[in-house]
Amino acid sequence: MEVLSPYKEVTDVILEAGGEPLKLCYQCGLCTGICPWNTVRSFMVRRIMHEAQLGATNFGSEDVWICVTCRACVQRCPRGVEIIDVMRAIRRAVASLGIGVVPDALRISAKNIAGVGNPLGEEPEKRDDWAKDLGVKKFTRGTEILYFPCCIPSYDPDVKTVSRSTATILNKLGIDFGIIGTEAKCCGEAIRKAGHEEIFQSLAKSNINTFGSNGVKTIVVSSPHCYHAFKNEYPELGGKFQVLHITQYLVSLIDQGKLRFSKEIKKKVIYSDPCYLGRHNSIYDEPRKLLQSIPGLELVEFPDSREEALCCGGGGGRIWMDTKKGERFSDIRVEQALEKGA
């Protein structure tokens, strides 16, 4: 039964922005109970849903920008309500219609992405600088694999080890792969969840055109967010490619007998399930199988793992916004890892 809104105009704005799942919510409150925010502060998902149904949404509230899109609420919802779509629609109303205020940090990131194709505001010409001394070739038609490293490992000096290590592994395995480099743009997943639909569509269409014109068929990614965008969102705009997370790809090579680890690494390691690899895409086993294939390595689990894993706090555009000390899920995760001796 559809809830009738006393302020129908506001509800209609949210519905037209993609909030149709709002109609299915019957206010059981399980979403609030499972939301990770309530381990560190109060965040009433049920109230936000109800206010949207009634047309009483406070577009100027901080709560509009709190959701990390971890999907824990959707997973728990007895009706499978896509709550993230509703949150995205509320944000879209703010971003596109000017109702309320977009946080400064998010506004700057959105401007950078729209202007130069990455949230850091770095020059597009420097996007492939991370690979200059690694002998990585530019992707051309006929190349087997496109490696797409994501914006942060492309530019951030502290995170370039991700892209560089991945490329080094692929090189040592003799994989025929290349990178798009300066033509690539941000995948757009996070900026879409932050309500900037028009920017997402522009990025996606540009990347789809670039991939298509270069003959890309298979994309290997490091970022779970890029994985989600390319696999689940780009097909909406005609971009259909085989998409593999690096853990999936390496495990497939292990299964084919093409990859084997010989060096023993005697370390205790703990693996944190990313929301966009786990709850969003049900990829739980491959990362663990990859780690367990390393001789001497002891893999331990967090107290909440797999479907119950704690979010890192960076989804839904929160990666670009500051979170108060004492409210950071990542700090909780580090403490849990230390308690496990990892």
Backbone torsions as a table, in degrees:
resi	resn	phi	psi	omega
1	MET	NA	130.7	-178.6
2	GLU	-78.8	135.3	177.2
3	VAL	-78.1	128.9	178.5
4	LEU	-84.9	130.5	-175.9
5	SER	-94.6	130.3	175.5
6	PRO	-71.1	-20.0	177.5
7	TYR	-121.5	69.4	-169.3
8	LYS	-59.0	-32.2	-177.1
9	GLU	-60.8	-42.6	180.0
10	VAL	-67.1	-44.9	178.5
11	THR	-60.7	-40.4	179.9
12	ASP	-63.0	-37.4	177.2
13	VAL	-59.4	-43.7	-179.2
14	ILE	-68.5	-42.1	179.3
15	LEU	-63.4	-43.3	-178.7
16	GLU	-68.8	-22.3	179.0
17	ALA	-86.3	4.8	177.9
18	GLY	111.8	11.9	-176.3
19	GLY	-92.9	25.8	-178.7
20	GLU	-52.5	-36.9	179.7
21	PRO	-57.8	-16.6	178.1
22	LEU	-53.2	-34.3	-176.6
23	LYS	-64.5	-22.7	-174.9
24	LEU	-87.1	-14.3	-175.1
25	CYS	-71.1	128.0	176.2
26	TYR	-115.0	23.3	167.4
27	GLN	63.5	43.7	177.7
28	CYS	-76.4	-27.3	176.7
29	GLY	87.6	1.6	-179.8
30	LEU	-64.3	-27.3	179.3
31	CYS	-62.7	-42.3	179.2
32	THR	-65.6	-39.5	-178.1
33	GLY	-64.3	-31.8	-175.9
34	ILE	-95.6	-14.1	-176.1
35	CYS	-60.9	127.6	-177.2
36	PRO	-63.0	-24.2	179.8
37	TRP	-58.0	-30.6	-175.8
38	ASN	-75.9	4.0	169.4
39	THR	-86.3	-17.2	-176.7
40	VAL	-126.7	-18.0	-179.0
41	ARG	-167.0	173.2	179.2
42	SER	-87.6	130.8	174.4
43	PHE	-147.0	106.8	-171.1
44	MET	-94.3	89.0	-179.8
45	VAL	-61.0	-42.4	179.9
46	ARG	-57.5	-43.1	-179.1
47	ARG	-64.1	-41.3	179.4
48	ILE	-61.6	-42.4	178.3
49	MET	-64.1	-43.2	-177.7
50	HIS	-67.8	-42.3	178.2
51	GLU	-61.3	-37.8	178.1
52	ALA	-66.4	-39.0	177.1
53	GLN	-62.7	-36.5	-177.9
54	LEU	-85.3	-9.7	-176.0
55	GLY	77.4	23.9	-176.7
56	ALA	-109.9	22.1	-178.3
57	THR	-61.7	132.6	174.8
58	ASN	-92.8	94.0	-175.7
59	PHE	-66.5	-15.3	179.6
60	GLY	-93.1	1.0	-177.2
61	SER	-77.2	147.5	174.3
62	GLU	-59.4	-29.6	-177.1
63	ASP	-59.7	-24.3	178.6
64	VAL	-58.1	-31.6	-171.6
65	TRP	-109.1	7.3	-175.6
66	ILE	-80.1	-39.0	-174.0
67	CYS	-54.6	129.5	-179.8
68	VAL	-97.5	7.9	177.5
69	THR	53.6	38.3	-175.1
70	CYS	-75.2	-17.3	177.6
71	ARG	77.7	7.4	177.0
72	ALA	-62.3	-38.8	-179.2
73	CYS	-66.8	-42.1	179.9
74	VAL	-64.7	-40.2	179.6
75	GLN	-63.3	-34.8	-178.6
76	ARG	-85.3	-24.6	-173.8
77	CYS	-60.1	125.3	-179.0
78	PRO	-67.1	-17.9	178.9
79	ARG	-106.9	2.5	179.0
80	GLY	64.3	30.9	-179.4
81	VAL	-64.4	127.4	179.4
82	GLU	-78.6	77.8	-175.8
83	ILE	-60.9	-33.7	179.6
84	ILE	-60.4	-37.6	178.5
85	ASP	-62.9	-36.6	178.6
86	VAL	-68.1	-45.5	177.8
87	MET	-59.5	-42.1	179.9
88	ARG	-64.1	-38.6	-179.7
89	ALA	-66.5	-40.6	177.5
90	ILE	-62.0	-43.9	178.8
91	ARG	-65.5	-36.8	179.5
92	ARG	-64.2	-37.0	177.5
93	ALA	-61.4	-39.4	178.5
94	VAL	-69.2	-47.8	-174.0
95	ALA	-68.4	-40.7	-173.3
96	SER	-93.2	-29.2	-176.6
97	LEU	-103.2	-7.9	179.0
98	GLY	74.8	19.5	176.3
99	ILE	-85.9	116.6	-176.7
100	GLY	86.0	-167.4	-174.3
101	VAL	-129.6	129.6	173.5
102	VAL	-79.4	130.3	178.6
103	PRO	-54.0	143.4	-175.2
104	ASP	-54.5	-46.4	-177.1
105	ALA	-62.0	-39.7	179.2
106	LEU	-70.6	-39.3	178.8
107	ARG	-60.8	-42.0	179.5
108	ILE	-66.3	-43.2	179.0
109	SER	-62.9	-41.7	178.8
110	ALA	-63.2	-40.8	178.3
111	LYS	-63.4	-41.7	178.7
112	ASN	-63.8	-45.2	-178.7
113	ILE	-62.7	-44.7	179.7
114	ALA	-66.1	-33.4	-175.3
115	GLY	-84.2	-48.5	-174.2
116	VAL	-123.6	5.9	172.6
117	GLY	83.2	11.0	175.6
118	ASN	-152.5	150.0	-174.1
119	PRO	-72.0	-15.8	-177.1
120	LEU	-86.3	-9.4	-179.0
121	GLY	75.3	20.1	-179.0
122	GLU	-80.6	159.2	-179.1
123	GLU	-68.8	131.5	178.0
124	PRO	-56.7	-32.4	-178.3
125	GLU	-65.0	-17.3	-178.7
126	LYS	-100.8	7.7	-173.9
127	ARG	-61.8	-32.8	-178.5
128	ASP	-103.8	15.5	179.1
129	ASP	-61.4	-29.2	-179.2
130	TRP	-58.5	-23.8	-172.9
131	ALA	-104.9	4.4	-169.8
132	LYS	-59.0	-35.2	-176.9
133	ASP	-101.1	14.3	-175.1
134	LEU	-106.2	-2.8	-179.6
135	GLY	71.0	29.1	179.0
136	VAL	-86.0	128.8	-176.8
137	LYS	-88.3	159.9	173.2
138	LYS	-75.4	137.5	-179.6
139	PHE	-64.8	131.3	174.1
140	THR	-131.2	161.5	-179.0
141	ARG	-54.4	131.3	-178.5
142	GLY	102.2	-17.4	175.6
143	THR	-66.1	140.3	-173.0
144	GLU	-69.9	-46.6	-171.3
145	ILE	-126.8	134.7	166.3
146	LEU	-97.4	122.9	173.2
147	TYR	-95.8	122.4	-179.7
148	PHE	-115.2	107.0	-170.0
149	PRO	-85.2	-8.0	-177.2
150	CYS	85.2	159.4	-176.1
151	CYS	-65.9	-45.7	-172.8
152	ILE	-64.9	-49.2	176.8
153	PRO	-67.3	-13.1	177.2
154	SER	-81.6	-32.6	-173.4
155	TYR	-116.6	-39.1	-172.8
156	ASP	-72.0	118.8	-177.9
157	PRO	-57.7	-31.3	-178.2
158	ASP	-78.0	-15.6	-175.7
159	VAL	-116.2	-4.2	-179.8
160	LYS	-60.9	-19.1	178.1
161	THR	-59.5	-28.1	179.0
162	VAL	-64.4	-54.8	-178.4
163	SER	-66.9	-41.3	-178.2
164	ARG	-66.6	-42.3	179.5
165	SER	-66.5	-40.2	179.0
166	THR	-62.6	-46.8	179.4
167	ALA	-63.1	-37.6	178.8
168	THR	-63.5	-42.5	178.1
169	ILE	-62.2	-47.6	-178.8
170	LEU	-63.1	-38.6	177.2
171	ASN	-62.6	-46.2	-177.9
172	LYS	-65.7	-27.0	178.2
173	LEU	-84.0	-6.3	179.5
174	GLY	73.5	26.6	-178.9
175	ILE	-75.2	137.2	176.6
176	ASP	-82.2	94.4	-177.7
177	PHE	-137.0	163.6	176.8
178	GLY	-151.9	174.2	177.6
179	ILE	-122.7	150.4	178.1
180	ILE	-76.3	-34.2	176.5
181	GLY	73.6	-128.5	-169.4
182	THR	-66.7	-17.4	178.9
183	GLU	-79.5	-18.9	-176.4
184	ALA	-74.4	149.5	174.9
185	LYS	-126.0	166.7	175.6
186	CYS	-49.5	142.2	-179.9
187	CYS	-64.1	-27.7	175.3
188	GLY	90.6	-1.4	-175.9
189	GLU	-58.3	-51.6	-174.9
190	ALA	-68.4	-39.1	-178.7
191	ILE	-69.0	-28.0	174.8
192	ARG	-67.5	-45.1	179.5
193	LYS	-66.3	-20.7	177.3
194	ALA	-86.8	7.9	172.4
195	GLY	95.1	0.6	-177.1
196	HIS	-95.8	71.6	-175.1
197	GLU	-62.6	-40.2	-177.1
198	GLU	-64.8	-39.8	177.6
199	ILE	-64.8	-43.7	178.7
200	PHE	-57.3	-48.3	-176.5
201	GLN	-62.5	-38.4	178.2
202	SER	-64.0	-44.8	178.7
203	LEU	-63.0	-48.0	-176.6
204	ALA	-61.6	-45.2	-179.5
205	LYS	-63.6	-38.6	178.2
206	SER	-64.7	-47.0	180.0
207	ASN	-65.6	-41.2	179.1
208	ILE	-60.5	-43.0	178.2
209	ASN	-64.4	-42.7	179.0
210	THR	-64.2	-46.6	179.4
211	PHE	-62.0	-45.5	-177.3
212	GLY	-64.8	-43.4	-177.9
213	SER	-68.8	-21.3	177.9
214	ASN	-95.8	0.3	177.2
215	GLY	77.1	27.5	180.0
216	VAL	-69.9	131.9	176.1
217	LYS	-119.6	-37.0	-177.9
218	THR	-125.8	128.5	-179.8
219	ILE	-117.7	127.8	173.2
220	VAL	-107.4	130.2	-175.7
221	VAL	-124.2	156.6	173.2
222	SER	-94.1	-35.8	-173.6
223	SER	-88.3	130.3	173.6
224	PRO	-60.4	-29.4	-179.8
225	HIS	-71.6	-41.3	174.1
226	CYS	-62.7	-41.6	178.5
227	TYR	-56.1	-49.3	-177.3
228	HIS	-62.9	-44.5	-178.6
229	ALA	-63.2	-51.0	-176.9
230	PHE	-65.5	-38.9	-174.3
231	LYS	-81.9	-39.4	-170.7
232	ASN	-110.8	-22.5	-175.0
233	GLU	-109.1	-36.4	179.1
234	TYR	-63.1	-33.4	177.2
235	PRO	-58.6	-24.8	176.4
236	GLU	-59.9	-27.6	-176.7
237	LEU	-110.2	14.9	176.2
238	GLY	93.8	2.0	-179.7
239	GLY	-89.6	97.5	-176.6
240	LYS	-115.9	109.6	-178.5
241	PHE	-134.6	159.1	169.6
242	GLN	-78.0	124.4	-176.3
243	VAL	-120.9	128.4	-179.4
244	LEU	-130.1	133.9	169.2
245	HIS	-74.3	151.0	-175.9
246	ILE	-56.4	-33.8	178.7
247	THR	-67.3	-38.5	176.8
248	GLN	-63.2	-43.9	-176.9
249	TYR	-65.5	-44.9	-178.9
250	LEU	-67.3	-37.4	177.3
251	VAL	-65.5	-36.2	177.1
252	SER	-63.2	-35.1	177.3
253	LEU	-70.1	-35.9	175.2
254	ILE	-62.7	-45.5	-179.3
255	ASP	-63.1	-30.7	179.5
256	GLN	-85.5	-2.2	-178.8
257	GLY	77.9	15.2	-178.0
258	LYS	-94.0	-11.1	-179.6
259	LEU	-135.3	129.1	177.1
260	ARG	-146.5	134.3	178.4
261	PHE	-92.3	128.8	-178.6
262	SER	-109.2	-29.9	-177.9
263	LYS	-76.8	132.0	179.5
264	GLU	-82.6	132.3	177.6
265	ILE	-123.0	104.0	-177.0
266	LYS	-88.6	83.7	178.6
267	LYS	-139.9	150.4	172.6
268	LYS	-94.5	121.4	-173.7
269	VAL	-122.1	141.8	176.8
270	ILE	-120.3	139.8	-176.7
271	TYR	-113.9	127.5	177.6
272	SER	-102.0	120.5	-178.9
273	ASP	-69.6	116.2	174.4
274	PRO	-66.5	140.8	-179.0
275	CYS	-57.6	-40.4	-174.8
276	TYR	-80.7	-10.1	171.9
277	LEU	-95.5	-39.9	-176.5
278	GLY	-84.1	-87.3	-173.8
279	ARG	-59.0	-35.8	-178.5
280	HIS	-77.1	-30.1	-172.6
281	ASN	-134.0	5.9	173.4
282	SER	57.0	33.9	175.6
283	ILE	-100.4	99.1	-178.0
284	TYR	-119.1	-36.9	-170.3
285	ASP	-80.6	-39.1	-173.9
286	GLU	-59.7	-46.3	178.6
287	PRO	-60.6	-37.3	-180.0
288	ARG	-70.5	-41.1	179.2
289	LYS	-62.9	-38.4	179.3
290	LEU	-63.5	-46.2	179.7
291	LEU	-66.4	-40.3	-178.0
292	GLN	-70.2	-14.3	179.1
293	SER	-82.6	-6.8	-179.7
294	ILE	-87.7	119.4	-178.0
295	PRO	-58.6	135.4	175.6
296	GLY	85.1	-13.8	-176.6
297	LEU	-81.5	131.1	176.9
298	GLU	-104.0	117.8	-179.8
299	LEU	-96.5	123.7	176.7
300	VAL	-116.5	161.7	-175.6
301	GLU	-112.4	149.4	171.2
302	PHE	-68.4	158.0	176.9
303	PRO	-61.1	-29.3	174.2
304	ASP	-120.8	110.5	-176.0
305	SER	-136.5	177.5	-177.6
306	ARG	52.0	-126.3	-175.8
307	GLU	-61.4	-23.8	-177.1
308	GLU	-99.0	8.4	-174.2
309	ALA	-60.9	143.5	176.7
310	LEU	-76.3	134.7	177.2
311	CYS	-64.8	151.6	176.7
312	CYS	-79.3	-18.4	178.6
313	GLY	97.6	3.4	-173.8
314	GLY	-102.6	-1.8	-177.0
315	GLY	-79.8	169.2	176.9
316	GLY	66.9	22.2	-178.6
317	GLY	88.9	-3.1	-179.4
318	ARG	-66.2	-19.6	178.4
319	ILE	-59.3	-25.9	-178.5
320	TRP	-96.1	-2.8	-177.7
321	MET	-113.8	150.7	-178.7
322	ASP	-79.8	139.1	174.4
323	THR	-117.0	132.5	-176.1
324	LYS	-60.0	145.0	173.4
325	LYS	-60.9	135.5	-175.4
326	GLY	98.2	-13.2	178.7
327	GLU	-119.2	10.3	-175.7
328	ARG	-91.7	117.6	178.6
329	PHE	-61.0	-33.3	-178.2
330	SER	-62.0	-35.1	177.8
331	ASP	-66.1	-39.4	177.4
332	ILE	-62.2	-41.6	-178.8
333	ARG	-63.0	-42.4	179.1
334	VAL	-63.1	-43.0	178.9
335	GLU	-62.4	-40.6	178.3
336	GLN	-64.0	-40.7	179.7
337	ALA	-64.1	-41.3	178.9
338	LEU	-64.5	-38.1	178.4
339	GLU	-63.8	-29.0	178.7
340	LYS	-83.8	-6.4	-179.9
341	GLY	76.6	19.8	-178.3
342	ALA	-82.7	NA	NA
